[in-house]
Amino acid sequence: MTLEEGLELIQNYKKGLEKFLETLPEQSVQLGSEMIQALTLNSKNELKNLESIEKALKRQPKYESGLSE
C-alpha cells in the first residue's frame, strides 16, 4: 500500500465517522442518552487518532533509513 492509498483510506474512514456522528442524535430514542454520549465520545476520539496518524504519515522523514534499498 502506498502512502497516498493509506491517506485516502484514512480520509474515507474519517468521513464515515463524521457521517455517523451527524446521524447519531436521530437514534437517541432507540439507544438512550448514555449510549449516545459513549458513542459520540468514542467516535470523536477515533477521529483524533486518525488525524494524528495522518499527520505522522505526512511528515517528511528527517533521515533516510536505508530500509527501502
Protein Blocks (a to p, Z undefined) as FASTA:
>chain_A
ZZklmmmmmmmmmmmmmmmmmmmmmmmmmnopmlmmmmmmmmmmmmmmmmmmmmmmmpcc
fbdehlmZZ
